């Protein structure tokens, strides 16, 4: 596992405990982390331009994870996205992956699976 402290991993999830858990996981893997409770907060922050990878919940209030993916694509921001979802429907998985997502994990998932996807995304 490489040390990638300069890479900022952005976590967008409306559940504070999930954000904290994902943040701890990414920090223990050597990543710097920023977290947001909504896509709107993330978009207003300017972090989209410096993020190495996004970890995004599919079901967010307001702008959903899939809508965020589409908005970023419209402005030609190709930051890698790993989706996480408690309702990991096959339709959402297929839509996310067909639009270029790096991965799609259904909650609960193994920490190692998330780290592996983020490592692959940051090596692109």
DSSP file (Angstrom, degrees, kcal/mol; ACC not computed):
  #  RESIDUE AA STRUCTURE BP1 BP2  ACC     N-H-->O    O-->H-N    N-H-->O    O-->H-N    TCO  KAPPA ALPHA  PHI   PSI    X-CA   Y-CA   Z-CA
    1    1 A X              0   0    0      0, 0.0     2,-0.2     0, 0.0    29,-0.0   0.000 360.0 360.0 360.0 129.7    0.0    0.0    0.0
    2    2 A X        -     0   0    0      1,-0.0     2,-0.7     2,-0.0     0, 0.0  -0.553 360.0-117.4 -87.5 151.9    1.4    3.4   -1.0
    3    3 A X        +     0   0    0     -2,-0.2     3,-0.2     1,-0.1    27,-0.1  -0.797  36.8 170.3 -88.4 120.4    1.4    6.4    1.2
    4    4 A X    >   +     0   0    0     -2,-0.7     3,-2.5    25,-0.3    28,-0.5  -0.253  16.4 147.4-126.9  44.3   -0.7    9.0   -0.6
    5    5 A X  T 3  S+     0   0    0      1,-0.3    27,-0.3    26,-0.2    -1,-0.1   0.750  70.7  61.2 -55.3 -26.7   -1.1   11.8    2.0
    6    6 A X  T 3  S+     0   0    0     -3,-0.2     2,-0.5    25,-0.1    -1,-0.3   0.646  86.0  90.4 -77.7 -12.0   -1.2   14.4   -0.6
    7    7 A X  S <  S-     0   0    0     -3,-2.5    25,-1.5    23,-0.2     2,-0.6  -0.728  71.8-144.0 -86.6 125.8   -4.3   13.0   -2.2
    8    8 A X  E     -ab  32  51A   0     42,-0.5    44,-3.0    -2,-0.5    45,-1.1  -0.804   9.5-160.3 -93.0 120.5   -7.5   14.4   -0.9
    9    9 A X  E     -ab  33  53A   0     23,-3.0    25,-2.3    -2,-0.6     2,-0.5  -0.879   9.5-151.6 -97.7 126.6  -10.3   11.8   -0.6
   10   10 A X  E     -ab  34  54A   0     43,-2.7    45,-3.2    -2,-0.5     2,-0.5  -0.876   6.4-162.1-104.7 128.3  -13.7   13.5   -0.4
   11   11 A X  E     -ab  35  55A   0     23,-2.6    25,-2.7    -2,-0.5     2,-0.5  -0.933   5.6-173.8-110.4 127.5  -16.5   11.7    1.4
   12   12 A X  E     +ab  36  56A   0     43,-2.9    45,-2.5    -2,-0.5     2,-0.3  -0.935  27.5 132.4-125.3 107.6  -20.1   12.8    0.8
   13   13 A X        -     0   0    0     23,-2.0     6,-0.1    -2,-0.5    47,-0.1  -0.973  50.4-141.3-154.1 137.4  -22.7   11.1    3.0
   14   14 A X  S    S+     0   0    0     -2,-0.3     2,-0.7    45,-0.2    23,-0.1   0.581  82.9  86.8 -80.2  -8.3  -25.6   12.6    5.0
   15   15 A X     >  -     0   0    0      1,-0.2     4,-2.5     2,-0.0     3,-0.2  -0.836  66.7-155.9 -95.2 114.8  -25.0   10.2    7.9
   16   16 A X  H  > S+     0   0    0     -2,-0.7     4,-2.4     1,-0.2     5,-0.2   0.854  92.9  52.3 -60.0 -37.6  -22.4   11.7   10.3
   17   17 A X  H  > S+     0   0    0      2,-0.2     4,-2.3     1,-0.2    -1,-0.2   0.880 110.1  48.2 -68.1 -37.0  -21.4    8.2   11.7
   18   18 A X  H  > S+     0   0    0     -3,-0.2     4,-3.0     2,-0.2     5,-0.3   0.927 111.1  51.2 -66.9 -44.3  -20.8    6.9    8.2
   19   19 A X  H  X S+     0   0    0     -4,-2.5     4,-2.5     1,-0.2    -2,-0.2   0.928 112.5  46.4 -57.1 -45.7  -18.7   10.0    7.3
   20   20 A X  H  X S+     0   0    0     -4,-2.4     4,-2.6     2,-0.2    -1,-0.2   0.915 113.7  47.8 -64.2 -43.1  -16.6    9.5   10.4
   21   21 A X  H  X S+     0   0    0     -4,-2.3     4,-2.2     2,-0.2    -2,-0.2   0.925 114.5  45.3 -64.7 -45.6  -16.2    5.8    9.8
   22   22 A X  H  X S+     0   0    0     -4,-3.0     4,-2.5     2,-0.2    -1,-0.2   0.896 112.9  51.9 -65.1 -39.4  -15.2    6.2    6.2
   23   23 A X  H  X S+     0   0    0     -4,-2.5     4,-2.7    -5,-0.3     5,-0.2   0.923 109.7  48.6 -62.3 -45.0  -12.9    9.1    7.1
   24   24 A X  H  X S+     0   0    0     -4,-2.6     4,-2.4     1,-0.2    -1,-0.2   0.907 111.2  51.4 -60.6 -42.0  -11.1    7.0    9.7
   25   25 A X  H  X S+     0   0    0     -4,-2.2     4,-0.9     2,-0.2    -2,-0.2   0.931 113.4  43.2 -61.0 -47.3  -10.8    4.2    7.2
   26   26 A X  H  <>S+     0   0    0     -4,-2.5     5,-2.4     1,-0.2     3,-0.3   0.886 113.5  50.9 -69.7 -38.9   -9.2    6.5    4.5
   27   27 A X  H ><5S+     0   0    0     -4,-2.7     3,-1.6     1,-0.2    -1,-0.2   0.895 107.2  53.7 -65.4 -38.4   -6.9    8.2    7.0
   28   28 A X  H 3<5S+     0   0    0     -4,-2.4    -1,-0.2     1,-0.3    -2,-0.2   0.740 105.7  55.0 -68.3 -20.2   -5.7    4.9    8.3
   29   29 A X  T 3<5S-     0   0    0     -4,-0.9   -25,-0.3    -3,-0.3    -1,-0.3   0.418 129.1 -98.7 -89.7   0.5   -4.8    4.0    4.7
   30   30 A X  T < 5S+     0   0    0     -3,-1.6     2,-0.3     1,-0.3   -26,-0.3   0.601  78.4 132.0  99.3  12.7   -2.7    7.2    4.5
   31   31 A X      < -     0   0    0     -5,-2.4     2,-0.3    -8,-0.1    -1,-0.3  -0.715  56.2-125.1-100.2 147.9   -5.1    9.6    2.8
   32   32 A X  E     -a    8   0A   0    -25,-1.5   -23,-3.0   -28,-0.5     2,-0.4  -0.677  37.3-152.5 -78.8 145.3   -6.0   13.2    3.6
   33   33 A X  E     -a    9   0A   0     -2,-0.3     2,-0.4   -25,-0.2   -23,-0.2  -0.961  23.8-177.4-131.0 139.8   -9.8   13.4    3.9
   34   34 A X  E     -a   10   0A   0    -25,-2.3   -23,-2.6    -2,-0.4     2,-0.4  -0.966  17.8-163.7-122.6 146.3  -12.5   16.1    3.5
   35   35 A X  E     -a   11   0A   0     -2,-0.4     2,-0.3   -25,-0.2   -23,-0.2  -0.982  10.4-176.1-137.2 150.6  -16.1   15.3    4.2
   36   36 A X  E     -a   12   0A   0    -25,-2.7   -23,-2.0    -2,-0.4     3,-0.1  -0.975  25.4-142.8-140.3 148.9  -19.5   16.9    3.4
   37   37 A X  S    S+     0   0    0     -2,-0.3     2,-0.3   -25,-0.2   -25,-0.1   0.472  85.4  25.0 -93.9  -1.2  -23.0   16.0    4.4
   38   38 A X  S  > S-     0   0    0      1,-0.1     4,-1.9    22,-0.1     5,-0.1  -0.992  71.6-121.1-154.9 158.2  -24.5   17.0    1.0
   39   39 A X  H  > S+     0   0    0     24,-0.5     4,-2.9    22,-0.4     5,-0.2   0.865 114.9  57.1 -65.6 -36.0  -23.6   17.3   -2.6
   40   40 A X  H  > S+     0   0    0      2,-0.2     4,-2.1     1,-0.2    -1,-0.2   0.927 106.3  48.1 -61.4 -45.6  -24.6   21.0   -2.5
   41   41 A X  H  > S+     0   0    0      1,-0.2     4,-0.9     2,-0.2    -1,-0.2   0.909 113.0  49.4 -61.5 -42.1  -22.1   21.6    0.4
   42   42 A X  H >X>S+     0   0    0     -4,-1.9     3,-0.9     1,-0.2     4,-0.7   0.943 110.5  48.9 -62.0 -48.8  -19.4   19.8   -1.6
   43   43 A X  H ><5S+     0   0    0     -4,-2.9     3,-0.5     1,-0.3    -1,-0.2   0.861 111.3  50.2 -62.1 -36.0  -20.1   21.8   -4.8
   44   44 A X  H 3<5S+     0   0    0     -4,-2.1    -1,-0.3     1,-0.2    -2,-0.2   0.688 101.0  66.7 -73.8 -18.1  -20.0   25.1   -3.0
   45   45 A X  H <<5S-     0   0    0     -4,-0.9    -1,-0.2    -3,-0.9    -2,-0.2   0.730  96.7-129.8 -79.0 -23.0  -16.7   24.2   -1.3
   46   46 A X  T X<5S+     0   0    0     -4,-0.7     3,-1.1    -3,-0.5     4,-0.3   0.462  72.8 123.0  83.5   0.9  -14.5   24.2   -4.4
   47   47 A X  G >>< +     0   0    0     -5,-0.6     4,-1.2     1,-0.2     3,-1.0   0.662  51.8  80.2 -70.5 -16.0  -13.1   20.8   -3.4
   48   48 A X  G 34 S+     0   0    0     -6,-0.4    -1,-0.2     1,-0.3    31,-0.1   0.812  89.7  54.9 -61.1 -28.6  -14.2   19.3   -6.7
   49   49 A X  G <4 S+     0   0    0     -3,-1.1    -1,-0.3     1,-0.2    -2,-0.2   0.707 116.5  33.4 -79.6 -19.4  -11.1   20.8   -8.3
   50   50 A X  T <4 S+     0   0    0     -3,-1.0   -42,-0.5    -4,-0.3    -2,-0.2   0.423  87.2 116.9-116.9   0.6   -8.6   19.2   -5.9
   51   51 A X  E  <  -b    8   0A   0     -4,-1.2   -42,-0.2     1,-0.1     3,-0.1  -0.472  45.1-163.1 -74.1 139.0  -10.1   15.9   -5.0
   52   52 A X  E    S-     0   0A   0    -44,-3.0    28,-0.5     1,-0.4     2,-0.3   0.739  77.7  -6.6 -87.2 -27.6   -8.3   12.7   -6.0
   53   53 A X  E     -bc   9  80A   0    -45,-1.1   -43,-2.7    26,-0.1     2,-0.4  -0.952  63.6-137.7-165.3 145.5  -11.4   10.6   -5.5
   54   54 A X  E     -bc  10  81A   0     26,-2.8    28,-3.1    -2,-0.3     2,-0.6  -0.907   3.3-160.9-108.9 139.4  -14.9   10.9   -4.2
   55   55 A X  E     -bc  11  82A   0    -45,-3.2   -43,-2.9    -2,-0.4     2,-0.4  -0.979  28.2-178.4-113.8 114.3  -16.7    8.4   -2.0
   56   56 A X  E     -bc  12  83A   0     26,-2.3    28,-2.4    -2,-0.6     2,-0.3  -0.941  29.0-132.6-127.5 132.2  -20.4    9.2   -2.4
   57   57 A X  E     - c   0  84A   0    -45,-2.5     8,-0.3    -2,-0.4    28,-0.2  -0.600  17.6-142.1 -72.8 139.4  -23.6    7.9   -1.0
   58   58 A X  S    S+     0   0    0     26,-1.7     7,-2.1    -2,-0.3     2,-1.2   0.929  90.9  57.2 -68.5 -45.4  -26.2    7.2   -3.7
   59   59 A X  S    S+     0   0    0      5,-0.2     2,-0.3     6,-0.1   -45,-0.2  -0.685  70.3 153.5 -95.9  87.1  -29.1    8.4   -1.6
   60   60 A X        -     0   0    0     -2,-1.2     2,-0.1    -3,-0.2   -22,-0.1  -0.848  48.8-108.2-107.0 148.3  -28.4   12.0   -0.6
   61   61 A X  S    S+     0   0    0     -2,-0.3     2,-0.5     3,-0.1   -22,-0.4  -0.482  94.5   1.4 -69.2 148.5  -31.0   14.5    0.3
   62   62 A X  S    S+     0   0    0     -2,-0.1     2,-0.5   -24,-0.1    -2,-0.1  -0.639 135.7  28.1  76.3-124.8  -31.3   17.2   -2.4
   63   63 A X  S    S-     0   0    0     -2,-0.5   -24,-0.5     4,-0.1   -23,-0.1  -0.602  88.4-140.7 -72.2 119.9  -28.8   16.4   -5.2
   64   64 A X     >  -     0   0    0     -2,-0.5     4,-2.5     1,-0.1    -5,-0.2  -0.249  23.2-104.1 -75.8 168.6  -28.3   12.6   -5.2
   65   65 A X  H  > S+     0   0    0     -7,-2.1     4,-2.2    -8,-0.3    -7,-0.2   0.897 123.0  49.3 -59.5 -41.8  -25.0   10.9   -5.7
   66   66 A X  H  > S+     0   0    0     -8,-0.5     4,-2.0     2,-0.2    -1,-0.2   0.873 110.7  50.3 -68.0 -36.2  -26.0    9.9   -9.3
   67   67 A X  H  > S+     0   0    0     -9,-0.2     4,-2.5     2,-0.2    -2,-0.2   0.888 108.9  52.5 -66.9 -38.0  -27.1   13.5  -10.0
   68   68 A X  H  X S+     0   0    0     -4,-2.5     4,-2.6     2,-0.2     5,-0.2   0.927 107.4  52.1 -61.4 -44.6  -23.7   14.8   -8.6
   69   69 A X  H  X S+     0   0    0     -4,-2.2     4,-2.1     1,-0.2    -2,-0.2   0.920 111.0  47.4 -56.8 -45.3  -21.9   12.4  -11.0
   70   70 A X  H  X S+     0   0    0     -4,-2.0     4,-2.0     2,-0.2    -1,-0.2   0.899 111.1  51.0 -65.4 -41.0  -23.9   13.7  -13.9
   71   71 A X  H  X S+     0   0    0     -4,-2.5     4,-1.1     2,-0.2    -2,-0.2   0.914 110.1  49.0 -63.1 -43.4  -23.2   17.4  -12.9
   72   72 A X  H  <>S+     0   0    0     -4,-2.6     5,-3.1     1,-0.2     3,-0.5   0.904 110.2  51.6 -63.5 -40.6  -19.5   16.8  -12.6
   73   73 A X  H ><5S+     0   0    0     -4,-2.1     3,-1.7    -5,-0.2    -1,-0.2   0.879 103.5  59.0 -63.7 -37.2  -19.4   15.1  -16.0
   74   74 A X  H 3<5S+     0   0    0     -4,-2.0    -1,-0.2     1,-0.3    -2,-0.2   0.802 109.1  43.6 -63.3 -28.7  -21.3   18.1  -17.6
   75   75 A X  T 3<5S-     0   0    0     -4,-1.1    -1,-0.3    -3,-0.5    -2,-0.2   0.177 120.4-111.0-101.3  17.5  -18.4   20.4  -16.5
   76   76 A X  T < 5 +     0   0    0     -3,-1.7     2,-0.8     1,-0.2    -3,-0.2   0.780  66.1 150.0  60.6  31.8  -15.8   17.9  -17.6
   77   77 A X      < -     0   0    0     -5,-3.1    -1,-0.2    -6,-0.2    -2,-0.1  -0.867  21.9-177.5 -92.9 112.1  -14.7   17.0  -14.1
   78   78 A X        +     0   0    0     -2,-0.8    -1,-0.1    -3,-0.1     3,-0.1  -0.061  18.9 154.9-102.9  30.8  -13.6   13.4  -14.3
   79   79 A X        -     0   0    0    -31,-0.1   -26,-0.1     1,-0.1   -27,-0.1  -0.370  53.3-104.7 -58.4 133.7  -12.7   12.9  -10.6
   80   80 A X  E     -c   53   0A   0    -28,-0.5   -26,-2.8    41,-0.2     2,-0.4  -0.341  38.3-156.1 -62.5 141.7  -13.0    9.2   -9.9
   81   81 A X  E     -c   54   0A   0     19,-0.3    21,-2.6   -28,-0.2    22,-1.2  -0.982  14.9-167.8-126.1 130.3  -16.1    8.2   -7.9
   82   82 A X  E     -cd  55 103A   0    -28,-3.1   -26,-2.3    -2,-0.4     2,-0.3  -0.980  20.6-149.9-110.5 119.9  -16.7    5.2   -5.6
   83   83 A X  E     -cd  56 104A   0     20,-2.6    22,-3.1    -2,-0.5     2,-0.4  -0.686  11.9-169.9 -91.1 143.4  -20.4    4.9   -4.7
   84   84 A X  E     +cd  57 105A   0    -28,-2.4   -26,-1.7    -2,-0.3     2,-0.3  -0.987  12.5 173.9-127.5 141.9  -21.6    3.4   -1.5
   85   85 A X  E     - d   0 106A   0     20,-2.0    22,-3.1    -2,-0.4     3,-0.4  -0.991  39.6-155.6-153.7 139.2  -25.2    2.7   -0.9
   86   86 A X  S    S+     0   0    0     -2,-0.3     2,-0.5     1,-0.3    -1,-0.1   0.737 107.4  47.2 -78.6 -25.8  -27.5    1.0    1.7
   87   87 A X  S    S+     0   0    0     -3,-0.1     2,-2.5     2,-0.1    -1,-0.3  -0.663  76.6 177.8-112.9  72.8  -30.0    0.4   -1.2
   88   88 A X        -     0   0    0     -2,-0.5    18,-0.1    -3,-0.4    -3,-0.0  -0.372  11.5-178.2 -78.2  64.9  -27.5   -0.9   -3.7
   89   89 A X     >  -     0   0    0     -2,-2.5     4,-2.4     1,-0.1     5,-0.2  -0.284  35.8-124.2 -65.7 150.2  -30.1   -1.6   -6.5
   90   90 A X  H  > S+     0   0    0      1,-0.2     4,-2.8     2,-0.2     5,-0.2   0.864 111.6  55.8 -61.7 -36.7  -28.8   -3.2   -9.7
   91   91 A X  H  > S+     0   0    0      2,-0.2     4,-2.4     1,-0.2    -1,-0.2   0.924 109.8  44.7 -63.7 -44.5  -30.3   -0.3  -11.7
   92   92 A X  H  > S+     0   0    0      2,-0.2     4,-2.7     1,-0.2     5,-0.2   0.912 113.5  51.2 -65.1 -41.8  -28.3    2.3   -9.7
   93   93 A X  H  X S+     0   0    0     -4,-2.4     4,-2.6     1,-0.2     5,-0.2   0.943 112.4  45.6 -59.5 -48.9  -25.2    0.2   -9.9
   94   94 A X  H  X S+     0   0    0     -4,-2.8     4,-2.5     1,-0.2    -2,-0.2   0.905 113.5  49.3 -63.6 -42.0  -25.5   -0.1  -13.7
   95   95 A X  H  X S+     0   0    0     -4,-2.4     4,-1.3    -5,-0.2    -2,-0.2   0.940 113.4  46.2 -62.8 -47.0  -26.2    3.6  -14.1
   96   96 A X  H  <>S+     0   0    0     -4,-2.7     5,-2.2     1,-0.2     3,-0.3   0.931 116.1  44.4 -62.0 -46.7  -23.2    4.6  -12.0
   97   97 A X  H ><5S+     0   0    0     -4,-2.6     3,-1.6     1,-0.2    -1,-0.2   0.876 109.7  54.8 -69.5 -37.5  -20.8    2.2  -13.6
   98   98 A X  H 3<5S+     0   0    0     -4,-2.5    -1,-0.2     1,-0.3    -2,-0.2   0.766 105.9  54.9 -67.2 -23.3  -22.0    3.0  -17.2
   99   99 A X  T 3<5S-     0   0    0     -4,-1.3    -1,-0.3    -3,-0.3    -2,-0.2   0.341 131.7 -91.1 -90.9   6.1  -21.3    6.7  -16.4
  100  100 A X  T < 5 +     0   0    0     -3,-1.6   -19,-0.3     1,-0.2    -3,-0.2   0.609  64.7 164.1 102.0  12.2  -17.7    5.9  -15.4
  101  101 A X      < -     0   0    0     -5,-2.2    -1,-0.2    -6,-0.2   -19,-0.2  -0.321  37.3-138.4 -61.0 146.9  -17.8    5.2  -11.7
  102  102 A X  S    S-     0   0    0    -21,-2.6     2,-0.3     1,-0.2   -20,-0.2   0.824  76.3 -19.3 -74.1 -33.5  -14.7    3.5  -10.3
  103  103 A X  E     -d   82   0A   0    -22,-1.2   -20,-2.6     2,-0.0     2,-0.3  -0.986  49.1-143.0-166.9 168.7  -16.7    1.2   -8.1
  104  104 A X  E     -d   83   0A   0     -2,-0.3     2,-0.4   -22,-0.2   -20,-0.2  -0.925  19.7-173.9-146.5 114.2  -20.1    0.6   -6.3
  105  105 A X  E     -d   84   0A   0    -22,-3.1   -20,-2.0    -2,-0.3     2,-0.4  -0.924  17.3-139.5-115.2 135.1  -20.2   -0.9   -2.9
  106  106 A X  E     -d   85   0A   0     -2,-0.4     2,-0.2   -22,-0.2   -20,-0.2  -0.782  44.1 -81.9 -90.4 133.5  -23.4   -1.9   -1.0
  107  107 A X  S    S+     0   0    0    -22,-3.1   -19,-0.2    -2,-0.4     2,-0.1  -0.562 113.4  43.3 -74.3 139.2  -23.4   -1.2    2.7
  108  108 A X  S    S+     0   0    0     -2,-0.2     2,-0.3     1,-0.1    -2,-0.2   0.640  84.4 158.7 -78.3 153.0  -22.1   -2.9    4.7
  109  109 A X        -     0   0    0     -2,-0.1     2,-0.3    -4,-0.1    -1,-0.1  -0.887  44.9 -90.2-134.6 165.8  -18.9   -3.6    2.9
  110  110 A X    >>  -     0   0    0     -2,-0.3     4,-1.6     1,-0.1     3,-0.6  -0.595  26.8-134.0 -80.3 137.0  -15.4   -4.7    3.7
  111  111 A X  H 3> S+     0   0    0     -2,-0.3     4,-2.5     1,-0.2     5,-0.2   0.891 106.4  56.9 -52.7 -44.4  -12.9   -1.9    4.5
  112  112 A X  H 3> S+     0   0    0      1,-0.2     4,-2.4     2,-0.2    -1,-0.2   0.839 102.2  55.0 -61.1 -34.7  -10.3   -3.6    2.3
  113  113 A X  H <> S+     0   0    0     -3,-0.6     4,-2.0     2,-0.2    -1,-0.2   0.913 110.2  45.9 -65.4 -41.9  -12.7   -3.4   -0.7
  114  114 A X  H  X S+     0   0    0     -4,-1.6     4,-2.5     2,-0.2     5,-0.2   0.938 113.0  48.8 -65.5 -46.6  -13.1    0.3   -0.3
  115  115 A X  H  X S+     0   0    0     -4,-2.5     4,-2.8     1,-0.2     5,-0.2   0.910 110.2  52.5 -60.4 -42.2   -9.4    0.9    0.1
  116  116 A X  H  X S+     0   0    0     -4,-2.4     4,-2.2    -5,-0.2    -1,-0.2   0.913 110.9  46.6 -60.7 -44.0   -8.6   -1.2   -2.9
  117  117 A X  H  X S+     0   0    0     -4,-2.0     4,-2.2     2,-0.2    -2,-0.2   0.910 113.7  47.6 -65.7 -41.9  -11.1    0.8   -5.1
  118  118 A X  H  X S+     0   0    0     -4,-2.5     4,-2.4     2,-0.2    -2,-0.2   0.909 110.8  51.6 -66.6 -41.6   -9.7    4.2   -3.8
  119  119 A X  H  X S+     0   0    0     -4,-2.8     4,-0.8    -5,-0.2    -1,-0.2   0.922 111.5  47.5 -60.3 -43.2   -6.1    3.1   -4.4
  120  120 A X  H  < S+     0   0    0     -4,-2.2     3,-0.5    -5,-0.2     4,-0.5   0.904 112.2  50.5 -63.3 -40.8   -7.0    2.1   -8.0
  121  121 A X  H >< S+     0   0    0     -4,-2.2     3,-0.9     1,-0.2    -2,-0.2   0.884 108.8  50.0 -66.1 -39.0   -8.8    5.4   -8.5
  122  122 A X  H 3< S+     0   0    0     -4,-2.4    -1,-0.2     1,-0.2    -2,-0.2   0.630 105.1  58.8 -79.1 -11.4   -5.9    7.5   -7.3
  123  123 A X  T 3<        0   0    0     -4,-0.8    -1,-0.2    -3,-0.5    -2,-0.2   0.565 360.0 360.0 -88.3 -10.0   -3.5    5.7   -9.5
  124  124 A X    <         0   0    0     -3,-0.9    -1,-0.2    -4,-0.5    -2,-0.1   0.509 360.0 360.0 -58.2 360.0   -5.4    6.6  -12.7
